[in-house]
């Protein structure tokens, strides 16, 4: 289950104008107010309580009795707390978010999130009437019910992963938000991840079930990435690279397994993608896949792209935000992100966030991911994730204005 790092940006008190009414579709929201000094976004002791729903619908191109379409769903409740970081942390502020999920519709495969505990490390600087929040790094622990592992026997299994992310360039937000501004968010980062998969007795899944136990990843602003290495439960050590132009390779350090993805080339009036796979016995097979990239031609440049658009004052909230705490001076911030992984996946993420000086009153997100067989280019699965988060209560240790 996905929780945006942007939802962790929170603020100080918003004054005495808050009412107890919900923020439904016709709620009137006052326009943003001018501030005399820079707004204080991060205040030690501030806390936000939120809840919401998260669901994913999986539709297979060729469903079968063993692989039928399904929807998984959960409700969640979370608390975000702001504090000064401990000594040695990568930034001055620690924005901690703890979220617990209740599964309402179980998944048929994959892993379904049970809880997340994320520390996002940020700096807060003031200049005249503006405040800049710079997200430097984060560390997140996620526990999930590994449904696929249980199918191998001996379950249920809880998959626990710990990911530490360091941004190559800080991801910044300037307050007050400037209506009409659209920015491209930097994506370059490194991620170090470890994972365990254990049942109640502390035993891992049978050896027939292979899962990732750790990886060191580097991502570029152009969507390129590398996993070097990626370790697996069966002893394999993979090195994977996706280049900015969409060519890619993967190889195992302990076996002869390897695969490559080349540049699309014209075959008659349409493009095809050359793919070569070498199995663990050393047998190499070449394939010519139908071009499944967006537009049916070369891979898009950049391979991954994220924009953040400040739409301006929000006069009302979507009906899906019903029950959110009434917060004045809301501004709508829209995010769009596209990601191509040439090993067989393309995703489009869109998000509406309604916030007041960093306090997210409501977040509505959709992620549509299409998966393809890289040997043929045929569509195999479409997953549509729907996520809604609403603010339920807030407490704060100071006023919204810088003293």
N, C-alpha and C positions, 0 to 999 in steps of 0.2 A: 504494500500500500504506500502511496506516494504522498509525502508532505513537502511542500515547497519551502526552501530556505527563506524565501521572501516573507512567508507567514510568520517568521520568527522576529521580524522587526517590530518592536513595540515601543510605546511611548510613555510619557509621564501623564499625570492627571489631565483631564480635558475640561475641568471646571464644573460649575454647579448646574449647567444647563442640561444635563443628562436626565431624561425621563425614563420611566419604567416601561413604556410602551414598546411593542415589537416593531421591527423594521420591515413591514410588508411592502407590497408593490406600490401603495399610494402614500406612503409616509413622506411628509414634507421635511426636507433637510435644509437648514440655513446655509447660506453661501459661506465659503471660507472667510475667516476674519483676518485682518491684517495684524501682524505681530510687531511689537516695538523692538524686540531683540530676538536673537536666534532661539528657536524652540529647542527645548531639552527633550531628546528622544529616549535616551537611556538613563534611567534613574534606579539606583540600587534599592532593592526591596519591592519594586513594582511587580505585579503578578497579573496574569491573564488566564481566564478559564474558558475553554472552548469545547465544542463538540461537533459531531457531523456524521456523514455517511460516506462510504467508499465502496464502489462496486465495479466489477469487470465482467463484460459479456464476451465470451469466446465463441466464435463462429468458424467452423472448419470448412474448407473448400470441398472436401470429400468426407463428410462425417460417416462414422461406422459405429457398430455396437461397442467397440473398445475405445472409441474416440468420438463421443457425441458432444454436440453443442451444450454449453452450460453458462450459468451466471453465478459468480461468487460475490458475496456482499458482507459488509461489516458495518457496525456503528463504532464510533470512537469518542473518547473523552480525554482531554489533555489540559495540562497546565504549563504555562511559560513563566519563568521567573528570571528577573534580571539581577545580576550581582557584579561586583568588581571581581576580576579574574584573580586566581591564585598566582603566587610568584612563579615565574617561568612560563606562563601561558603566552601564546603567540599574539595576544592583543589585550587591551586594558579591560574589556568588558566580556562577561560570559552570559550569553542568553541561552538558558537551559529550557528545553521543551521535552516533557515526558508525556507520551500518548499511549493509552491502553485501548486495545480493540476487542470488541465482542463479535464473534462470527455469527452472522444470521443466516447465511447461505454458504455452505462449505464448498471449497474448490474441488475439482475432480483431478487436478494435476498441478504441478508447480508447488509454490510455497505461499501460504497465506499469513500475513503479518499478525502477530499477537501484541507486540509492544515495540516502542522506539524510545530511546533516551538520547537526545542530541544536545551537545554544547556547541554553540556557534560563537566564535570569538570575533569581536568587533571593536573598532576604535570610533570615538566620537570627537569631532573637532568643530570649533565655532569660528566663523569669519563674518563680522558685521551682523547681518540679519539672517544668515544662513547657517545650517548645521549639516555636516557631512557624516554619514554613517558608512564606514568602510568594513566590509566583511573580509576577514583575513584567512580564517581557517575554520574547520569544524571537526568534531569527533562524534560519531553516532554508533550506538549499539542497538541492533535490531534482533528481536526474537520472532521466529515464524514457525508455523506448523508445516513441516515438509511433507506434503501429501504424496508426492512422487516417491519419496524414500519409503513411506509406509507401505506402498504397493509392492515393494520388494520383500516385505515381511519384517516382523519384529517391532513394529511401530506402536504408537505414534512417535515421531522424532521431532525434536525442537532444534531448528537451525539457528545458531547464534552467530551473528557476524558483527565485527567491529571495523569501522571504516574511518580513517583519518584523511581529511582532505585539506590541501594547502593550495590556495589560489596563487597563480603566478603573478597576477595583477589583482589588487583588491577590487572587489565588486562594490561599487559605491552608489549611494542614494543621497540626493541633496534635498533638504527640507528648508522652507516649504516647497512642496511639489509645484513644478512649473507646467501649467496647462499648455498642451500642444507639443510638448517636448517628447521626441522619440529617440531612444538611445539603443545602441547595440551592446549587449552585455558581454563582457569578456568571459571566455570559456576555458582558457588555458589553466590547467591545474594538475596536481599529482594526487593520486589516491592510493593509500596502502590499506589493504584489507586482509583480515584473517577470519576463518569461519570454522565452527564445529557443528556436527550433526549427531545428536545423541538421543537415545530413548530414556525413559525414567530410570532405568538401571545403569545408565552411563555407557551403554554400548552403541557403537556406530551402526549404520545400515549394513546389510550384507555386501560383500565385495562386488556383486553384480550391479550395484547402484553406485555410479561414479559422480562425485560432486567436487566443486572447487573448494579447496581448503585455504587458499590465499593467493593474492596477486598484488603486484606493484604496477600501477597504471599511470601513464602520462598522456594527457589530452592537450591538443593544440587549439588555438582560436579558430583554425580553419576546419575543425572537425576531425583531423587526423588523430590517431591514438596508437599506443603500444602497450602491450602487457608483457612485461619482462622482469621476472617470470610470472607464470600462472601455474600454481601447483594443484594437483588433483589427488583425490583419495586413493587412486590406484597406482600412484607413484609417477605418473606422467608429469613432465615439466614442459609446458607450452610457452612459446614465444610468438606473439602475434603482433603484426604491424599493419595499420591501414594508412596509406599515404594520402597527401592532400588531393591528388588527382583521382583517387578512387581505386588505384591498384592496391593489392593487399597480399599478405602471405602469413602462413601459420606453420610452425614446425614443432615437433616434439624432440626434446633433448635426449630422451632415452629409447626412442624407437625410430623407425624410418617414416612414421606418419608425417605428411605435409600436405598443404593445399595452397594454391595461388589463385588470385582473381586478377585478370588483366583488364586493359582498357577496352570498352565496347568498340566494335568495328562494324562497318556497314556490310551487310549481306543482302544483296539485292536492294530493296527499298527500305529495309529496316535494320536496326542495330542488333547485334548479338554480343554476349559477354563470354570471353574465353575463360574456362575454369579447368584447373588440373588438380587431381587428388592422388596422392600416393598413400597406399594403405600400410599397415604395420608389417606386412610381408614384403614390402618394397615394390609392389606393383603399381605403376602410374597409369591413370586413366584420364584422358582429356575429354572435356564436355564443351558444347556450344549452347549456352543458355539464352533463351529469349530475354531481351533487355527489359527488366522490370523496374528500372530506375524511373523517377518522376520525369515525364516527358518522353520516355522511351529513347533516350540518347545517352550522351556522356553523363557521368555523375555530376550532380550540382556542385557548384563552388561558391561558398564553402560547403563542406559536407554536413556541418552542423551550424545552425544560425539561430540566434535568440534576440528578439527585440522587445523593448519595454516602452509602451506608449501611455503617457499621462493624458487621459481623455478630458479631465476637468471635473467640476462639481457634479455630484450625483444627486439628482432630485428625488430618486426613489431607488429601491433595491429590487432585484428579481424576486419572484414569488418563492424560489427555492431557498431564499435567505430568511424566510419566515421564522420568527423566534429569536432573531439576533438582537442583542442589546441595542437600544437606541443611542446612537452616537452622532453628535452634530458635526457639521463641516466635512462631510464625507467627500472623498475624491476617488474617481474610478481610475484604476491603473490596469491596462490590458497587456498581457504577455503572450507572445507567439514564439514557438520554437519548433524547428524541423531538424530531424536527425536521420542520416543515412548510414547504416552499417552494411557494407557491401557483402558481408557474409550472410545476408538474407533478411534484413529488417529495415523498415522505414516507419518513422513515427511523426505525427503532427500533434503538438500540444498547444492548447489555447486556454487562457485563464483570465477571468475577471476578478480583480480584488478591489474592495471598497474600504478605504482606510482614511483615518484622520490622524495626521502627524505620526504615522508609523503604526498606529493601532489598526489591525485588520479586523473590521467588523464582520465581513463575509468574504469568502473565497469560493468561486465556482470554477472548476477545472474539468477539461475533457482531454483525454489522450487516446488517439486512435493509432494503433500499431498494426502494420501488415507484415506478415512473414512469408518468405518465398523459399522454394527449393533452389539452391544455387546451382544445382546440376542442370535444371531445366528452365528455371525462371518462372515456374508455375506458382501461383498463389496457394499457400497452404492454410493460413489462418488469419483472421482479423479479430483483434482484441480492442474493445472500446471500454475505457475506464472513465467513470464519472465520480467526481469528488466534490463535496460541499462541506465547508467549515464555517461555523458561525460563532461569534463571540457571545458568551453567556454572562460573564461578570469580569470586573477589573478592580484592582486596588492599586494605589500609587502612593509613593512617599513624598511627592513634591508637585509643584504646579507645572503647567506646560511651558512656561516661559523661563528662559535663562535668568538666573538671579545675578 
